Amino acid sequence: MMRLPPFRYRAPRTVAEAAAWLAEGPEATMILAGGTDLLPNMKRRQQVPGTLLGLRGLRDELATIRHEDGLVIGAGVTLTKLVETPEVRDAYRGLWQAASQVATPHLRNMATIGGNLCLDTRCNYYDQNYEWRKAIGFCMKKDGDTCWVATSSPRCLAVSSTDTAPMLHALDATVTLVSTRGSRVLPLSELYANDGMRYLTRQPDEILTAITLPRAAGWRSAYWKLRRRGSFDFPVASAAVAARLEGPRVVEARIVLGAVSSRPLAAGRAAQSLTDRDLSDETIDAAAAIASEVAKPMDNTDFELVWRKKMIASLVRNALREVRGDDMRAQRRQLARQELLAAPLRVDA
């Protein structure tokens, strides 16, 4: 049986109090929201914080969804609550699909959207128990000096496996970070760095408090995910697509790939190839091929990396067809073991 290491637990009553405690240091303090990722990591000694700062008591501040010029989602909103929110399901269909495919219903009841955005990067050489990692001399990400994925690499190549981040990136979301120095808002894409160890630009004394989505007028979105088990697993490749349409013509589009880099990876050239074009089969196939060129998965997750790279084109193609309005239920059942609805609703608000 793996047990948690000793730690101190602090329960702030407000975000301001939590920020003040984080500012005190030391850096061994970590934030605990749902705990669905952090606590298993602590049992494997991947992360050993001396202090946990529990945010459960901040629900009034962090666990709400409100309407402004778009949608503001508190970082403490559970994935279950996100999935059950009608506006997310109807107007931000891709986000609804991404959140619906995270883990299991039991874990989604605990896991938060903020926690999923800050999800630790993963790797076959890192996500093992302490004794296994010790037997190989550990790895660069924890206690060692070598990245076993590519032994000559000067940086850790652990992969970003969050489902919601690629979709929120494609939806042009922003995040709010709060500390005793004040608050700052930045594009969600700037929250991530291409480094498996230092994958977040969030500072140690900052708390992610909210995610803001712009209005969904004219936009459609879809999220497709490849995983070993159809009902419960981390992505080993994913594609998030958002497009603003005027009739059949694409006015603007974004394509973001997941689980093929240490951060969500924007396929800008593929998205640009869609602009001012109808979503014909030829246009979709061309964009999918371009997106596949960007993906450079490493041999550090499930399945062979060459096949995962090829699957990117298929995932992007399916997402674009769904955005076009095709009935993708059969393909969804085959890949995800669930339909996640037939096609995006026509949203004009």
Summary of the structure (lengths in Angstrom):
residues: 349
radius of gyration: 19.8
end to end distance: 52.1
largest distance: 58.9
contacts: 1197
relative contact order: 0.12
helix: 34%
strand: 22%
